[in-house]
Amino acid sequence: MTSSAAPDPTASDPAALSPRLPSPLQEVADGRFARHGLRLLLKRDDLIHPELTGNKWRKLAPNLKAAAGRTVVTFGGAWSNHLRATAAAGRLLGLRTVGVVRGQELADRPLNPSLARCAADGMRLHFVDRTTYRRKSEPETLAAVLRGIGAEEPYVVPEGGSNTLAVRGCRTLGQELGGHADVVALACGTGGTLAGLAAGLPPGPRVLGIPVLKGGFLTADVEALQERAFGARRGTWSLDERFHFGGYARVTPELDAFAEDFTGRHGVPVERLYVAKLLYALVALADEGAFARGTTIAAVVTGSPFPARP
C-alpha cells in the first residue's frame, strides 16, 4: 500500500524525541574485576531513549533524518532488535515503515512477541524466503523485493542499520568515551557501531568487539564499513569470536543465570542477545589475564531487555 500524500521532511528528525546524550557513564564495583586490579565502567546507552535505546539510536537517527519522510524499508530476522527499534521510531515520528523478515515460512505462523511489537507499532511485515534474504544486497534481488512491497520511492536501511550514515553517527560514542577508559568493549552484530566507535576514539584506547554471531566474517565487514565511511581502517580494534553462545538469539541457561546475577549485583537490566554475552566475555577475559592491572574497561550497554523486565 502506498500513499499519495507528499512526505513531510520535518517529521523524521529524531532530535524532536529529546535523546539523553551524552549517555551516562557509570562505575560499578565488581569483585570479579577488582581482584585483577581492573575498573569496570558501564556506558549506559540503554538510557538514551526509552524506546530507541543504545546503538539503535545512534545508527537510526541519521538515517531517519535522511529518509525525509519517505517510507523506511529495512531488514531483519524474527527477533531483530533493529526491526523493533525502526518500528518504534516510525510510530514516534509518524513515518511509514516496512520490515522485510527472513523466513517465508513465518508468514503463516502467529507472530512471535518481537514481530508482534513491530506490527503494533505500525510496521508492515513482508516475509521473504531465506535464499532471497541472503541475496538482498544484490541490486536485482533488492529491486524485486521492493516491487513486492509496493512502497513508492522508499528509503532503504540495511540489516542492523549498518551503513555509512550509521557508522559516522556512531563516532560520537567514541568521542564521548575519550579520556575515560583504556579498553572500550561492546557486543557486535553487523559491526556498524564498532566501526564508528573506533573511528571516534582519540589515539590510545583500544576497542574490543564481541561478535554475537558465528562465522568469523565480521573483521572483513567492519573494515569494509570503515573504508566506505572514512576511506580506510580507523582506530585500534580487534574481535574475540569465542562468546557467541551458539549464534544470534542463542541464550543458554548459564548465560541467563549470569545476566540475572549481574542485575542482582548492580541493578542494571541486562539484555540477553548482546549485552549479556559482552559482560560474560569480560569476566572470562579478566580471569584469563587479558587485561593488565590498572586497566579501566568501559563496557557499552547497547540495549535493554525485551520484553522489558520490571
N, C-alpha and C positions, 0 to 999 in steps of 0.2 A: 504494500500500500504506500502510495506517495502522496504528498501534499502539494497543492498548487500555490500555497502561501509562500512568499519570499522569506528566507531565513533571516532572523534578527541577529546581526553580528555582535551586538552588545550582550545578548543573552548568555553567551558561552564564556564570559570572563569569570574564571573561578575566584578571582580576588574578591568578588562580592560575597563569598562564603566565609570570609574572615578567618583564614587559617592561623593557627598558633605557630608562628615562625619568628625566630629560630625555635625549634623544638627543645624541650628541657634536656639537660644532661644531668643524670642522677648517679651518684656514687652509692654502691651497695657494699656492705661489709659481709663478705662471704669467706668463711674459713678455708674453703677449698682452693681459693686463690691466695689468701693471706699467708697460708703456711708455706707458699712458694715465693713469698716476697712480692706478690703482684697486687695491683689495684684494678678493680673492675668498675667501669662506668657504663651506664646504660643510656644510649642516645634514644630518647623516647619519641621517636617519630610516630608511634601509635597514638600520640596525643595531639597531632597536628589538627585533626578534624574528626568528629565522632563517627562519620560515615566514610570519609575518604582518607584513610589512615596511611601513614608511613610513605614508603616509596611509591605507592599508588598515587598519592597526591603529587609528589614531585615529578612523576613521569606523565601523569594525565594532564596536569594544569596547562603546560604549554601546548599540548595537542588539542585540548578543548578550546583554548583561545584561537588556535589556528583553524579550527573547524568553522568558526564564524557563523554558527547557527545551522550548519548543514547536518544531515543525519550522520551519526557516527557509527561506522561498522567496524567491529573488532572480532577477535577470535579467542577461543579458549576451550578447555576441557570441562567436564561435567562439574568439577569442584573448583573452577578457576576463581581465585581472588580478584583477578583483573576484570573478569566479566562482572562480578558483583559491584566492584568499585565504579566501573563505567556506567552500569545501570543506575546506581545511586546518583552519580553525577548528572545523568540525564534527567532524573526526577527533580533534583535540586535546582538545576539550571534551565529546565524547560526544553531540553534537547531530545530529539528522537534518537533512539539507539537500537542497533541490531547486533545480536551476538551470534556469531557463526560457531556452532558447537560441534566438537569432534565426536562422531558416532551416530550414523543414521539410525541405528537400532534404538537409540534413546527416544526417538520421536514418538514411538508408540507406547512408551512406558510413563508411569507417573513421574512428575518432576521430583528430583531429589531436593533437599532443603536449600541448597545453594542456587540451583536454577529456578526454584520457586521464588526465591528472593529477587532474582533478576526480573522475572516476569511481573512480580508485584510492583517493582519499581518502574514498570513500563517498557522494559526491553523486549523487543520481538526476537524470539529464538528461531534460528534457522539451522537445522541439523544437516550435516553432510557426512558422507561415508569417509572412512579413515584414509583411504587412498587419496581421495580428493583433498582431504585436510593436509596430508603430508606434502602435497604439491601446491599448497595455497599461495606460495610466494612466486610461482611461475605465472607470468603475465596472462597466458591463455586461460589457465585454471582460475585465477583470480577474477578475470573478466566474466567467466561463466558463472561463478558463484554470485557475483554482483548482479548479473542479469536475473538469476534466480531469486534474488532478494527483491529486486524491483525498486530499490531506492534511487531517487533522482540525484545525480552528482554527489554521492556520499563522500564523507571524509573517512579514509581507511586508517585504522590504527593496528599495528601488528600484534600478534600474540604476546601477552605480557606487557604490552605498551612500550617495548624497547625499540625506539627508532632514534634518529639523530636529534630531534627536538627533546625527547625524553632524556637522552644521555646528557645533553647540555643542561637540561633542567636540574639534573642530579649533581651538577658541580657545586651547587650551594650547600649540599650536605657535607662535602669535603671542606668547604670554606668555613662552615660553622664549627667543624671539629678541629681546625688548625690550632696548634698550640696546646691541645688538651690531652693528647694520647700519643703513645709510641706505636701502637698497633690498633688499627680500626678493623673490626671483623663484622661480617654480615653474611647472611644466607643468600644464595643466588638461585634464580630460576633461569631467566633468559639472559641475565648478565648486564642489563642496561644500567642498573643502579651502581654496580661496581665500576663500570666503565666511566661513569660521570664522577662518582665519588673520588676515585683515584686521580682523576684529572684536576679536581678541585682542591685536593690537599696540598699544602705547601711542601717543599722538599724536607725530607727527614722521616716522617711516619711512613709505615708500610700498611698495605691493605691485605687482609686475608679473607678470601671468599670460601664459603662452604656450600658447594652445589647440593641441591636437594633432588636432582635427577641423576640417574645413571647415564653413562655413555662416554664420558671423557671428551666431549666436544666443546666444552664451554670456553677453554682458553682461546681457541680459534675464533669463537663467536665474539668474545669480549674484544679481542684485538681488532676484529673487523668493525665492530661498533665504534671503537675509538678512532680508527682510521677514517671512517666516514664522518665522524663528528669533529675531529681535531686534526686529521691529516697524518697521524702517527700514533703509535702506542704511547700512553701517558702514565706517569706515576710509577710507583713501585708496588706491584701487586702479585699475588700468587693464589693458587687454589689448593684445597685439600679435599680430595674426592671420596674420602672414606666414610662420610657420615650421612649418606642419603637414606639409610634405613630401608633399602629395597627399592627406592624410587619415589617419584612425586605422589603425594597423597597417601604414602605408606607410613603408618604410625604403629609402632609395636607397643605392647604393654610396658616394656622397660622405658621407652621414651615418654609415654603418657605419665608414668609414675614420676619420672624425673621432672616433667613440667609441673605436675601438681606440687611436688616438693619445693621447686623453685618459687612458685607462687606463695606457698605457705611460709617460706623463709623471708620473702621480700615484699609480698603484697603486690606483685606485678603479674597481671594476667599474661599467660604465655600461649601464644598462637602455636599450633602444633606442626603445621606443614613446613614452616620456615624457621621461626624463632626458636622453637624447642631444639631443633637439630643444631642450630648455631650454638646455643648455650651448652648443650651436651658436648659438642665438639671442643669448646673452650675449656671445659672442665677436664676432659680427657687429655688435651694438649698440655694443659698446665701440669697434670700428673706425669706426662712424658718428658717434662723439662724443655718444652719447645720455646718457652719464653724466659729470658734472662731475669734474674732477680732485679727488682726495681722498675720493671716494665709496667706501664699503665695501658690497659686494654679498654677500648671503647667498643661495646657491642651495640650494633644498630638494631633496635626493636622496630622491625619494618611493618608490623601489623598487629591487629587484635584478634583474639579467638573468634571463630564462627561456629555455631551461633554464639552471640555474646554470653559470657558466663556472669551470673550475679556476683 
